[in-house]
Amino acid sequence: MKVAVLSFAHERATTYARLLNGMPGVELVIADPDGAPDDPARGRAVARELAAPCADGWDEVFALRPDAVVVTSGLAGRRELVERAAAAGAHVLCEQPLGATAEDALAMVRACEEAGVRLTPASPECSSPAFAAIREPLAAGTAIGRLTTVYGACNAPAAEGPEAGAVLAANAAALLALVDAVLGGQPAERVYAQSNGLLSGGREVQSAALMTVRYADGTVASLDCSRGLAGNPAGAGGPALTFVGERGSVDFTARPRLIGGFDAATGAERREAGGDDLEARVLEAFLAGTGAGSAGPGPDGAAGVRTLRIIEAAIESARTGRPVEPAAPAGA
């Protein structure tokens, strides 16, 4: 199977490329025409390290007819790459959020449906065996009774460059995907959010963001999507959630702390995450699903659209200071 990694703008692109390069039966192709050639974290350097072919442009990589692609571009470029992959007959694993807008995400879903290929939003946390163990009991109400409230936090560092201030988009998607999975795709009815740029030194760059989401079944989720502080890795291990029901509560941490301590070389706290290699699991599930046509353990394109609708509503709420009802994209 030929699998192409498209762009290295996202921090997980290098991880995906290395994992794919080590999988039996996978022929890795890399394309990163927008990346700086002297950047060791960008595509050409990774391609040299892995001895993998690197296409000079998007036309060249799609001419190679990949069976599947992993889209790890910036938000603004995801729709174009997904639509081109669909037109080439390639199954798609795309980082979240799926695009810059819910309208983009819906167009991506339609393009993949019309082409008969799968669109899978990348959600390594949803592939966790620990999450699989609690998801059904929580959804069925057998673990803690009827679910009433969800508290969550994802404080990973914000993206750099033009998306540096997009903490709501960057950190909310993982939390919302987990909540959506437990609630079985319940639509959000109202979203309220606040954000500020105090930690970044300017209001134009978001650094702290909190959102509250009320779902159609009455469940309320309160989510901290703030940027992690430099030098403080405590919140960088991935999203953590507390599910509260009528009879008890359940805590879930996607990447639990395995080792902690002080690193004399860096002069800062050191934290090593434990548990399964979630990126490997999401890739394995995605590639297995492309052959079998199964839905896999993670979200689908419709879930990706729901997530973006909530993020858009949260951004609007933070701008206006008022609750917002997420609007369904036209034709949804």
FENVENVEN-V833427 format. One record per residue. N is the residue number from 1. PSI is psi as a letter, one per 20 degrees, with the letter a starting at -180 (NA if undefined). NEAR is the number of other ideal C-beta (glycine too) atoms within 10 Angstrom. Layout:
# FENVENVEN-V833427
N|PSI|NEAR  N|PSI|NEAR
This chain:
# FENVENVEN-V833427
1|p|14  2|p|14  3|p|25  4|p|28  5|o|31  6|o|31  7|q|24  8|k|27  9|h|24  10|q|21  11|i|14  12|i|17  13|g|25  14|g|20  15|g|16  16|g|23  17|g|26  18|h|17  19|g|19  20|h|24  21|h|19  22|j|11  23|p|15  24|p|4  25|j|6  26|p|16  27|o|16  28|p|25  29|p|21  30|p|27  31|p|29  32|l|27  33|i|16  34|i|15  35|q|19  36|p|13  37|h|9  38|j|8  39|o|13  40|i|11  41|i|12  42|r|20  43|g|28  44|g|20  45|g|20  46|h|24  47|g|22  48|g|12  49|h|13  50|i|17  51|l|8  52|q|18  53|q|15  54|o|20  55|q|21  56|i|11  57|r|11  58|h|19  59|g|11  60|g|14  61|h|27  62|h|21  63|h|11  64|i|14  65|m|11  66|q|25  67|h|18  68|q|25  69|q|27  70|o|28  71|o|27  72|k|27  73|r|22  74|r|17  75|g|22  76|h|13  77|i|18  78|g|27  79|g|23  80|g|15  81|h|23  82|g|29  83|h|18  84|h|19  85|g|30  86|g|24  87|h|13  88|i|18  89|k|14  90|p|25  91|q|25  92|p|30  93|o|27  94|p|27  95|q|23  96|q|25  97|q|28  98|h|31  99|a|24  100|h|19  101|r|17  102|h|26  103|g|17  104|g|22  105|g|31  106|h|24  107|h|19  108|g|28  109|g|21  110|g|15  111|g|20  112|h|23  113|g|13  114|h|10  115|i|18  116|k|10  117|r|21  118|q|22  119|o|25  120|o|25  121|p|27  122|o|29  123|m|28  124|h|23  125|h|25  126|i|26  127|i|24  128|p|25  129|h|11  130|g|14  131|h|22  132|h|12  133|h|12  134|i|18  135|g|19  136|g|11  137|h|14  138|g|21  139|h|14  140|i|8  141|j|13  142|i|11  143|g|19  144|j|18  145|a|12  146|p|11  147|p|25  148|h|15  149|q|14  150|p|24  151|p|16  152|q|22  153|p|18  154|o|27  155|k|23  156|q|20  157|q|18  158|q|23  159|q|20  160|r|9  161|b|7  162|i|11  163|j|17  164|h|17  165|j|21  166|l|21  167|h|28  168|g|25  169|g|24  170|g|24  171|i|27  172|h|29  173|g|26  174|g|24  175|g|25  176|h|32  177|g|24  178|g|27  179|g|23  180|h|24  181|g|21  182|h|23  183|j|20  184|k|9  185|j|13  186|p|15  187|q|14  188|p|24  189|h|14  190|q|16  191|p|24  192|p|18  193|q|26  194|q|13  195|r|22  196|r|16  197|k|16  198|g|11  199|h|17  200|i|17  201|j|9  202|q|12  203|h|12  204|i|9  205|o|16  206|p|27  207|h|21  208|p|17  209|p|26  210|p|18  211|q|26  212|p|16  213|p|24  214|p|16  215|r|20  216|h|12  217|j|13  218|i|12  219|p|21  220|p|15  221|p|26  222|o|15  223|p|27  224|o|19  225|k|30  226|q|23  227|q|24  228|q|20  229|q|14  230|p|9  231|i|9  232|n|13  233|j|21  234|h|12  235|j|20  236|j|15  237|j|22  238|r|19  239|q|28  240|p|21  241|q|24  242|p|15  243|p|25  244|p|17  245|a|18  246|h|10  247|j|11  248|a|10  249|q|15  250|p|16  251|p|10  252|p|22  253|p|20  254|g|25  255|n|20  256|q|14  257|p|14  258|g|11  259|p|9  260|q|11  261|a|9  262|p|9  263|o|11  264|h|8  265|h|6  266|i|9  267|k|8  268|r|13  269|q|13  270|p|13  271|p|18  272|p|12  273|q|17  274|a|11  275|a|16  276|r|14  277|n|14  278|h|20  279|h|16  280|g|18  281|g|17  282|h|27  283|g|24  284|g|15  285|g|20  286|g|22  287|h|20  288|h|11  289|h|19  290|h|21  291|h|11  292|i|8  293|j|9  294|q|11  295|h|12  296|r|20  297|i|19  298|a|24  299|r|26  300|a|16  301|h|23  302|h|16  303|h|22  304|h|29  305|g|25  306|g|24  307|g|28  308|h|28  309|g|23  310|g|28  311|g|26  312|g|23  313|h|23  314|g|29  315|g|21  316|h|16  317|g|22  318|h|21  319|g|11  320|i|10  321|j|9  322|q|9  323|q|15  324|p|20  325|o|12  326|p|21  327|p|12  328|p|13  329|q|18  330|p|8  331|j|8  332|NA|13
